Amino acid sequence: MDTEQGSLPSQLLMLAASIAGTAILVWMELPPDQRIMWTLEAKVLMQRWLNRAAHRAGHAGMGSELSGWQQSAACGYGVAYRLARLRDRL
């Protein structure tokens, strides 16, 4: 291992810090209206993703219930409920 380069975890940490710093600088340079639009777009994308995930979890829970796997069905319904609640909070 080359001591100048450092270990892989330290390189990855430095890369993550550099990317985060760049993202913060770009965010601060954006006009306030653009920041609001990006925030709203991210919120809509997250709501869509949570909606699909809740739908799939509920569908899987129903499939488990129809197959006779009651514990798995309860878990699927619980996950679907929590995802839907999180989606509604956004």
N, C-alpha and C positions, 0 to 999 in steps of 0.2 A: 504494500500500500504506500502510495506517495504521501508523505507528510505535508507537502505544500497544498495538496488538494483537500485534505480532510476526509472524514468518513462520509459515507453516503447519507446517513440521517442528518448530519449537519448541513450537507449540501442541499438536501430537500427542504430543511427548515429555512435556510437562507433564500431558496427559490420561492417558497411560500410567502415569506416576509416581503420579498421584492415585489411579487405580484400583488399582494395586499396593499402595499404602499403605493404602487402605481394606480390601483383601482381607487384608492382614497383620493389621490391627486386628481384623477380624471373626474371623479364625482364632485369634488370641490370646484372644479373649473366650469362645470355645467351651469347654465342659467337655471334659476329656481323653477321656472315653468317646465323645463326639460326634466329636472329631477322629479317633479311631481308626476309627470307623464310616465317616466320609467318606473316609479314606485307603483302607480296604478296598474301598469301593464304587468309588473311582477306579481301583484296581488291577484289579478285576473288569472294569470297562468297557474298560480298556486291553487286557486279555487277550482279551476278545471281539473288539475291533477288530483286534488283531494276528492273531487266528485267522482272521477273515474275509479279511483282506488276504493272509495266507499261502495260504489256500485259493484265492483268485482268481488269485494269481500262479502257483501250481502248475497251475491249470487252464489259464491262458494259455500256460504253458510246454509243457504237453502238447499243446495245440492247435497251437502252433508246430512242435513235433516231428512231429506227424502231417501237417502241411503241408509238411514238408521243410526248414524253416528251423532248422537245427541250432544256429547261433550264438544266435538269439533264444530257442530252447528252453533252452539252457544258462543264459542270463541269467535267464529266468523261473524256472527251477528254483533257481538260486542265490539269487534274491531271496526265493523261498518258504522256502528253508532258513534264511536269515538271520532272516526275520520269525518263523519258528517257534521258532528258538533264543532270540530276544529274548523272545517270549511265555513260553517255558518258564523263563526266568531271573526273570521277575516273580513 
